[in-house]
Amino acid sequence: MVSPLRILALLLLMLIARICWAVNLEVTMDSAEVQAGDTVNLTVTVDEQSFGDAPDFSPLKQDFEILSNRQSSQFSMNNGQIRSSTSWILTLLPKREGFLAIPPLQYGNQTSKPLKLHVTKRRQINSANSNEVIFMDAQVDKKDVYVQEQVIYTVRLYRRIDLHESSYTPPKVDNAVMEMLGNQREYTSTVDGRSYKIIELRYAIFPQQSGELVIPPAEIVGTIFLANNRSFMFDPFNGKQIRRASPEIAVRVKPQPASYPADKPWLPARSLQLREHWTPDGSDWKVGEPVTRLVILEAEGIAPSVLPPLPTTELPGL
């Protein structure tokens, strides 16, 4: 049993640490892009116990409705070092479409960096699905790409009731490389006046040959209960096993253009940057002392496996 004196000493150490050390304030979102009517989760974390203090969330109300605000705290002590943090998880509903700013938030003397959220126009969903208590939907960010160009595939499970003992199977795409992007998102949205809980998963697909790329349906199997009694899972009047699938999607994949130089690596990236950094910088070098050159090739929207190796360079005098 921990004595009251020890607890008091720990609290005193935490208060001293709070006074002596600068607090780190971090703000993150679970997605940088949502559709109109969807929620986004904003997590605000400080590396201390808040002792009843909280960031000022009022600037968010200009462009968002704050639907919920949950707080959690963590505290640990290892080898005499105290580690603690407090987090606030806010569920936000954007008030309009377009690019919205998550403005800087204030906590004590600390101010967070602003973030940007893109709220897109809501995509039409098959009206036949909107009458279902559970259904799946899928989309791609583009249906006309070059070979090895990235396609973002998003699959969503909509549900108005809980799904139990579920098993999810992602699509198996032939002649393509498929990688999951981040973790699954969970949020709420309204479709045809009905509120749904949504699970969203995103994948990057890289077609490896030209022609038509067919993305087969993703599937989920589970049990729903139409009444409150769950004593008999296979009761035909209560538990019901269901299978739902997303629509099949076709993407046109164009070959590498004939005009592209044959001696150059084919890099159909969304963005490509090559930069370098010297330590120390070139203004203060001395004969006989080593310097470090860091060369970075950074690409967005392309598989890492197709990036070419960086060329070796011989520099006179080094």
ABEGO torsion letter per residue (X at the ends): XBBAAAAAAAAAAAAAAAAABBBBBBBBBABABBBBGBBBBBBBBBBBBAGGBBBBAAAAAAABBBABBBBBBBBBBBGGBBBBBBBBBBBBBBABBEBBBBBBBBBEABBBBBBBBBBBBBBBBBAAAAABABBBBBBBABABBBBGBBBBBBBBBBBABBBBGBBBBBBBBBGBBBBBBEBBBBBBBBBGGBBBBBBBBBBBBBBABBEBBBBBBBBBBBBBBABABAABAABAABBBBBBBBBBBBBBBBBBBBAABBAABBBBBBABBBBBBBBOBBAABBBBGBBBBBBBBBBBBGBBAAABBBBBBBBBBGX
